[in-house]
Amino acid sequence: MNAQKAKLATIALVIVITILVCRLILLLFAARPDNLGMAFLLNVSAPWAWPLSWIDAQQPVYGARFERGTLISIMLCLLGLYFVRKRTS
C-alpha cells in the first residue's frame, strides 16, 4: 500500500470513528432523535452502526442508551486503522 492510499484510508477511518463516537456520546446523554441535528447525525452514522444494530434491538428509542453495537463498530474501525498504519510503516 503506497503512502497516498494509506493517508486517504487514515483520513476516512478517522472521520468514521469521530462520527461514531459523537453518536455514542450523544445517545449516552439522552439526546432526542427528533432533534434536527441529532437526526442528521443518526442518519449519517447509520450505515456504520447498522451491521451490528441487532445487538441493541431492545434499547429504548428515547432516553439514555448505550449502543454496544456502535462501540464494537468503533473498535473495528480502530483495528482497521491500526492495520492500515502498520502496513505502511
C-alpha positions in Angstrom: 0.0 0.0 0.0 1.5 3.3 -1.0 1.6 6.3 1.2 -1.1 8.3 -0.6 -3.6 5.4 -0.3 -2.7 4.9 3.4 -3.2 8.6 4.1 -6.6 8.6 2.4 -7.7 5.5 4.3 -6.5 7.0 7.6 -8.5 10.2 7.0 -11.6 8.2 6.1 -11.3 6.0 9.1 -10.7 8.9 11.5 -13.8 10.6 10.1 -15.9 7.5 10.6 -14.6 7.0 14.1 -15.3 10.6 15.0 -18.9 10.3 13.8 -19.5 7.1 15.6 -18.0 8.4 18.9 -20.3 11.5 18.6 -23.2 9.2 18.1 -22.3 7.1 21.1 -21.8 10.0 23.4 -24.9 11.9 22.4 -27.1 8.8 22.8 -25.5 8.1 26.2 -26.5 11.6 27.3 -30.1 11.0 26.1 -30.1 13.3 23.0 -33.6 13.1 21.4 -33.7 11.6 18.0 -36.4 14.0 16.9 -33.9 16.9 17.3 -32.8 18.1 13.8 -29.1 18.0 14.5 -29.3 14.6 16.2 -31.5 13.2 13.4 -28.8 14.3 10.9 -26.1 12.6 12.9 -28.1 9.4 13.3 -28.8 9.3 9.5 -25.1 10.0 8.7 -23.8 7.4 11.1 -26.5 4.7 10.3 -24.5 2.9 7.6 -21.6 2.2 10.0 -23.8 1.4 13.0 -26.4 -0.8 11.1 -24.4 -4.1 10.7 -24.3 -4.5 14.5 -27.6 -2.8 15.4 -29.2 -6.2 16.2 -27.2 -6.2 19.4 -29.2 -3.2 20.6 -32.6 -4.2 19.4 -34.1 -4.0 23.0 -32.8 -0.5 23.6 -35.4 2.3 24.2 -35.9 4.9 21.5 -36.0 7.8 24.0 -33.8 8.3 27.0 -30.2 7.4 27.7 -29.0 4.3 25.9 -25.6 2.7 25.4 -25.3 1.1 22.0 -22.9 -1.8 22.3 -23.0 -2.3 18.5 -21.7 1.2 17.9 -18.9 0.7 20.4 -17.9 -2.6 18.6 -18.0 -0.7 15.2 -15.7 1.9 16.7 -13.3 -0.8 17.8 -13.4 -2.5 14.4 -12.6 0.9 12.8 -9.7 1.3 15.2 -8.5 -2.1 14.3 -8.6 -1.3 10.6 -6.8 2.0 11.3 -4.1 0.0 13.1 -3.6 -2.4 10.2 -3.5 0.4 7.6 -0.8 2.3 9.6 1.1 -1.0 10.4 1.2 -1.9 6.7 2.7 1.5 5.7 5.4 1.6 8.3 
